[in-house]
């Protein structure tokens, strides 16, 4: 079995890594200290050159995202997106609970790079214990002189704050997150303007995911040549894959990008429950297109570009495995029910479309469907696509359309 690489889940190899003295003994804050000796623009360039792509789902180049902030509008803000709401995703929680200082160091590096003196950590409402835990760690860093005024004798000052949402999936979307952080209803904004120009309190803002930020101490501390030895040229580094569903060993697995679905499922995940036959893969949680688990798919390298070639995003790499015991009618109803519940209701196609898809999929699973129900479901899903303010509406159609297209027999046998 191929070994995992622990760049982010280092706590699995180093006991008590959440303690400041232990973290500092194991190269902790070396990356931040190096960043403080560099010009902010040089930090941005190093992150660009590292090839780090956002780990929250979109896979957008991190350094490029930072470079969009204008230098004639101040102040700048950095917001850490810790609203881990995608079904099947649980990687950020492990980092926050077990390796919080690496995440905080990454947030501090990002703040310095874009010259933000204030950073926020937006956590889903159910993470209230993690918020209290992070508050303790932030207080320790302030006492150690790593946060606050004139950090480590430099002219740079930084304060970090935690903020709890109310447990809404939609607040994982950047602009809805900002609305919630400002104390408003968590609903998406119309874009443009984008957060890089008009974000928190109308000022330029960078929003990065927890896992994305946790890569930065490695990149700044060990350099790009070290970081790029893992992964591929276009998808460098490691990725935490959240494996769940019909597998023997669900959990978080940190692997270099480019390993195959087969390795993840059979070597790390221990194969399918009860030696069953794999049927489909959801590569990005509930918002994923269904992938038929044939030989080609299983041997596809898990990178942003290669999974896209399968017609499915890698996303946050919340890999859900479905075997032949799973009826796709049931699966589609479960995903649609989730998105209907989480729709913020701001735009009509998503608000009404998810309601009607939920109504139709419930009927399909009742044993008494109308003969036209499958085609009606397809029509409703297509009317949602491309017409919503944010990606939630689009996500709600992914399993519906791919499930009907690729597993039509599950629906015909209603």
Steps between C-alpha positions, in 0.01 A plus 500: 500500500639843402586720793313820564693829502439716802551866412164608642404214732836516679333438836469135399879471521580762765322464837366819665556711188215722614722628786693814408833383639476170312394671178792743517743214566379342176563788259190687611484868398818477296294572191339805660835629624644463148201682355553794738851543359365515143310765312126417494506492120779241512291280729213522251739407219636200687150368557424557131815308403412214736193424289277470809136479397205568729399193694146614578351378174569739212871419466587859403872594524551649847777749426313629196192554714703709745645711219154630407484723810552866400766695687312829491210387719549432872469324736541147367346200676561125495219260590561131564206294378448236770134447412549134412149412387531271197358153577790257500761764592676486838864589430502858633358386830793267559749779426319745729475251785838330476737735314355847566832685518599409145168635379542821704855543371370466144233762567767732641716454188203581277421812703857623472516426126201726425584745781188434703517594866180315587406141421177314570428130536142426395385168649176312449269531800548140611874568547451705819741283697763543227446876508571504875807280438632738235440798730729332753770450238471859377542623859814285535644647181431853621674423830798358311531814287403322177178699472419856601696819448845512339533124467853365567640853496369587152260777402228247423198463729224240478188398693297184439138438595262204484140538387226236515233472235168325552572172322385596149648323196456813291748687722779292354448713188738794522261790472232342722775442756591869488136603541471274806829629642363853473194394701260478207293216358732242345411538133728536196581838353469583134846497340685705385634668704702207631626470859858578392383855425188541714486236771463526877360841597542601136879461510739271308484152651669164452300191594687170528403156624655344813691233307629757250642718777655200675725445196665841534738423792639211293543715188665792681693287747638230271484669161335428169740229388411296809128563456496423128662159546148386590209495260513591132616803307150647471374366835799513737509407867296260706124485545290369785245261353189446712396144425154382604209288384512126437866445591660303781724779631341844457710795612742774400795398282773747407654400169696677228267625229514259207435176686212299357150436625590131506785556745284718725209258508674162509839562661410770751126448533527122523262433213122473486288382791424126494718468188229671298537638152559871462233679300575873503721769649404847617831688492381825659235409755129557447571768238683255275418353165476121525793312348443148370762293682643316202866412445575834335356699789671292768838549335455875450752713693326717756600848383292805418549460127465120476177472700360784290571281196267240651226765506514541877681757716754400762356776717589462866581132433217364712492160329180306563497137383180330385466128447231295329278503809438874444191589297567822308138611541560502875836674465360774278216561745744528791715758321203701373344503849822641638523779244133587536551538876815710455378728220503857631197588287648817351467398135192339349659220292671348804221566750222360283710251305635315803148488646360338186792262456452388859129450437562294186780285649283423801231376263755296304597322823141447615442204272218687326675736255339656198640368171616851409679567831854425383478730200330766711787479749751546219309801368488669841872440559590648163289807571707560815840472335674823412228718649594530871684765700747248640613142446255337745225480241742355247627247756145381571471374141829311477397165646155530341611537139805273518307236695220483244743508208738232627271279711170523315403143590477600868231751404321287242450231761292730722 
